Amino acid sequence: MRPADLQLAQRLADAAGAAIRPFFRSSFNHEAKADSTPVTEADRAAEAAIRAILDAECPSDAIIGEEYGEKSGTSGRSWIIDPIDGTVSFMAGRPIFGTLVALLVDGWPVMGVIDQCISGERWLGVTGQGTTLNGKAVSTRSCAELAQAALASSGPQYFTQHDGDHFMSLAAKTAHKRMLFGGDCYNYALLASGHIDIVVESGLKLHDFAALVPVVEGAGGMMCDWNGEPLHAASEGHVIALGDPARLDDVVEALACNH
């Protein structure tokens, strides 16, 4: 990773936020994609703004974005973009969506940004460095046992029946009356800041989780798949985020998955 990459990533988030804010709680066009998930003109405007900067300044780097697909590169570096993670929340006027920007080197996440452009919150994570929120260090919290853990996920509708059964097996062992649904990437940001203990999801794509890994791990947490393996470009989308890595075996056992 180059020294200027962190500054570039923040400029990318700035450009996305400038594209998104005029549409928030306003009028905008939207449609359903092939997988029935919604996309708005704000999503497309934000990704286009990011790509314009990367095309001009990092022409040899690959780009993978949710809305405009993949551009190949020759540098071994890939920028992963989710212009609005949480489009449903954005459409409902809920400021718990986020812009995700990640840098991968040889398929491994080395830098991530979670930017909430309405509240003005920006989490930055870089491998080997501490995560910050608006320039101030943040950290995850300890969790002595699953029974005390606050568990979050984007929503039950995103699980298959099989995965949902495993998730509920875990939920039954946590402080399930404190379980949170909704929030998308914002859940991981709150975990990095010590407000949530565990986030578990399935069916995520690279643009959904790449930026989260450096943010969570730089705050003292851990991200992995449902088998406890590190996340990378080829991971298949079953994701665990832990504020306290000591709970890994407990969570994997509770999920009892065979992926």
matplotlib code that plots the C-alpha trace (Angstrom):
import matplotlib.pyplot as plt

x = [0.0, 1.3, 1.5, -1.0, -3.6, -5.3, -5.7, -7.0, -9.5, -10.8, -11.2, -13.1, -15.5, -15.8, -16.8, -19.4, -20.9, -21.2, -23.0, -25.4, -26.4, -28.6, -30.8, -31.2, -34.9, -35.5, -36.8, -34.7, -35.2, -34.9, -35.4, -35.0, -31.9, -31.9, -31.6, -34.6, -32.5, -33.1, -30.7, -31.1, -29.5, -27.7, -25.9, -24.9, -23.8, -21.6, -19.9, -19.4, -17.7, -15.4, -14.5, -13.7, -11.0, -9.6, -9.5, -7.5, -5.1, -4.7, -5.1, -3.3, -5.4, -8.4, -11.8, -14.7, -18.0, -21.5, -23.1, -20.7, -18.9, -15.2, -12.4, -9.2, -5.8, -2.2, -0.8, -2.1, -4.1, -7.9, -10.3, -13.6, -16.6, -20.1, -21.4, -24.4, -24.3, -27.9, -29.8, -33.1, -32.3, -31.2, -34.5, -36.4, -34.5, -32.6, -29.0, -27.6, -26.3, -22.7, -20.2, -17.6, -14.2, -11.6, -8.1, -7.0, -3.5, -3.1, -6.7, -6.4, -8.0, -5.4, -7.5, -11.1, -13.4, -16.9, -18.4, -21.8, -22.1, -25.3, -24.1, -20.5, -19.0, -16.0, -14.2, -10.8, -9.0, -5.5, -3.7, -1.2, -2.7, -5.4, -8.9, -10.1, -13.5, -13.2, -9.5, -9.9, -8.9, -11.7, -11.7, -14.0, -15.2, -14.6, -17.4, -17.0, -19.6, -22.2, -25.0, -23.9, -23.4, -25.4, -25.8, -26.7, -27.5, -28.9, -32.1, -33.6, -34.8, -31.2, -30.6, -31.6, -33.7, -30.6, -28.4, -31.2, -31.6, -27.9, -28.1, -31.0, -29.0, -26.4, -29.0, -30.5, -27.2, -26.7, -28.5, -31.3, -33.6, -30.9, -30.6, -30.5, -31.8, -31.1, -28.0, -25.9, -22.3, -23.2, -23.4, -19.7, -18.8, -20.6, -18.9, -15.5, -16.5, -17.5, -21.3, -22.1, -20.4, -21.1, -22.4, -23.2, -24.4, -24.5, -24.7, -22.4, -20.4, -16.9, -18.1, -20.2, -17.4, -13.9, -13.9, -15.1, -12.2, -9.5, -11.9, -13.0, -9.5, -7.8, -10.1, -9.1, -11.9, -11.8, -13.5, -13.7, -16.1, -18.4, -15.5, -13.2, -11.1, -9.8, -11.8, -10.3, -11.3, -12.4, -14.4, -17.9, -19.9, -20.6, -19.3, -18.6, -17.5, -16.4, -15.6, -13.8, -11.8, -11.9, -15.5, -14.6, -14.8, -18.1, -19.6, -18.4, -19.6, -23.0, -23.4, -22.5, -22.0, -20.6, -19.6]
y = [0.0, 3.4, 6.3, 8.3, 5.6, 6.6, 10.2, 8.9, 6.7, 9.7, 11.7, 8.9, 8.9, 12.7, 12.4, 9.7, 11.7, 14.8, 12.7, 11.1, 13.9, 15.9, 12.7, 11.9, 12.2, 13.8, 12.7, 10.2, 7.5, 3.8, 0.4, -3.3, -5.1, -8.7, -10.0, -7.9, -5.6, -1.9, 0.6, 4.4, 7.1, 8.1, 4.7, 5.1, 8.7, 7.9, 5.0, 7.0, 9.8, 7.3, 5.6, 8.9, 9.6, 6.1, 6.0, 9.2, 8.5, 4.7, 3.5, 0.2, -0.8, -3.0, -1.7, -3.8, -2.0, -3.1, -1.0, -0.9, -4.2, -5.0, -3.2, -5.4, -4.1, -5.1, -3.8, -6.6, -3.9, -3.7, -1.0, -2.4, -0.1, -0.3, 3.3, 2.8, -0.2, -0.3, 1.1, 0.1, 2.2, 5.1, 4.9, 5.0, 8.1, 6.1, 7.4, 4.0, 3.2, 3.8, 4.1, 1.3, 1.7, -1.0, -1.6, -5.2, -6.2, -9.7, -10.4, -9.4, -6.4, -3.9, -0.7, 0.0, 3.0, 3.0, 6.5, 7.7, 11.0, 12.2, 12.0, 12.8, 9.7, 8.0, 4.9, 4.2, 0.9, 0.0, -3.3, -2.9, 0.4, 1.3, 2.1, 5.7, 7.4, 10.9, 10.8, 9.5, 5.9, 3.5, 0.0, -3.0, -4.1, -7.4, -9.9, -12.5, -15.0, -15.4, -14.9, -11.3, -10.6, -8.1, -9.8, -7.9, -8.8, -6.9, -9.0, -12.5, -12.1, -12.3, -15.8, -19.0, -21.3, -23.4, -20.4, -18.8, -22.0, -21.8, -18.1, -18.7, -21.4, -18.7, -16.1, -18.4, -18.4, -14.6, -11.8, -12.4, -9.7, -7.2, -8.6, -6.0, -6.3, -3.6, -1.5, -3.2, -1.9, 0.5, -2.6, -3.3, 0.3, 0.2, -3.0, -1.4, 1.4, -1.0, -0.8, -4.3, -7.6, -9.9, -9.4, -12.5, -12.6, -14.8, -14.2, -11.2, -10.3, -8.9, -5.3, -5.9, -7.1, -6.1, -2.6, -4.0, -6.3, -3.6, -1.4, -4.2, -5.8, -2.5, -1.8, -5.0, -7.2, -10.1, -11.0, -14.4, -16.8, -19.3, -21.8, -19.2, -18.7, -15.2, -13.3, -12.5, -12.0, -15.6, -15.9, -17.1, -14.6, -16.2, -13.6, -13.3, -10.1, -10.3, -7.5, -9.9, -12.5, -14.8, -15.6, -17.2, -20.8, -20.2, -18.5, -21.1, -23.9, -22.2, -21.8, -25.4, -24.9, -27.2, -24.7]
z = [0.0, -0.9, 1.7, -0.4, -0.6, 2.7, 1.5, -1.8, -0.1, 1.9, -1.3, -2.8, 0.2, 0.0, -3.7, -3.0, -0.1, -2.3, -4.9, -2.3, 0.0, -2.5, -3.0, 0.7, 1.8, -1.6, -5.0, -7.0, -9.5, -8.6, -10.0, -9.2, -10.4, -11.7, -8.1, -7.1, -4.9, -5.5, -7.0, -7.1, -9.1, -6.0, -6.0, -9.6, -9.2, -6.1, -7.8, -11.0, -9.0, -7.3, -10.6, -12.3, -9.7, -9.8, -13.6, -13.7, -10.8, -10.6, -14.2, -13.6, -10.5, -10.9, -9.8, -8.7, -7.9, -7.1, -9.8, -12.7, -12.5, -12.8, -14.6, -14.8, -13.7, -13.9, -10.5, -8.2, -6.5, -6.5, -5.3, -4.1, -4.1, -2.6, -3.2, -0.9, 1.3, 2.7, -0.2, 1.4, 4.4, 2.2, 0.3, 3.7, 4.8, 7.5, 7.9, 8.7, 5.2, 4.2, 1.4, 1.4, -0.2, 0.2, -1.2, -1.8, -2.5, -4.1, -3.0, 0.7, 2.2, 3.5, 3.8, 4.4, 4.7, 6.1, 5.5, 6.7, 4.8, 6.5, 10.1, 9.1, 10.5, 8.9, 10.1, 8.6, 8.9, 7.7, 8.2, 11.0, 12.3, 14.7, 13.4, 13.7, 13.7, 12.4, 13.3, 16.9, 17.8, 18.5, 19.9, 20.2, 23.7, 25.5, 25.8, 28.6, 27.3, 24.5, 26.9, 27.3, 23.6, 21.5, 18.1, 14.9, 11.3, 8.3, 8.4, 8.5, 4.9, 3.7, 5.0, 3.3, 5.5, 6.2, 7.1, 9.1, 11.2, 12.0, 12.8, 15.2, 16.9, 17.7, 18.5, 21.2, 23.0, 22.9, 24.7, 22.1, 23.6, 22.5, 19.0, 16.2, 12.6, 10.0, 9.7, 7.0, 7.2, 10.0, 12.4, 11.7, 12.3, 15.7, 16.5, 15.8, 18.2, 21.0, 20.8, 19.4, 20.1, 17.1, 13.5, 11.5, 7.9, 4.8, 1.1, 1.1, -1.9, -2.0, -2.2, 1.0, 3.2, 1.9, 3.5, 6.8, 7.5, 8.1, 10.1, 12.5, 12.9, 13.4, 16.3, 18.0, 16.6, 14.1, 10.9, 9.3, 7.6, 9.4, 9.7, 11.3, 8.1, 7.2, 4.6, 1.1, -2.5, -3.0, 0.3, -0.4, 1.7, 5.1, 7.5, 11.2, 12.9, 16.5, 18.9, 21.2, 19.2, 22.3, 21.4, 18.0, 19.1, 20.9, 17.8, 15.3, 17.5, 18.0, 14.3, 13.8, 10.1, 7.5, 4.8]

ax = plt.figure().add_subplot(projection="3d")
ax.plot(x, y, z, "-o")
ax.set_aspect("equal")
plt.show()
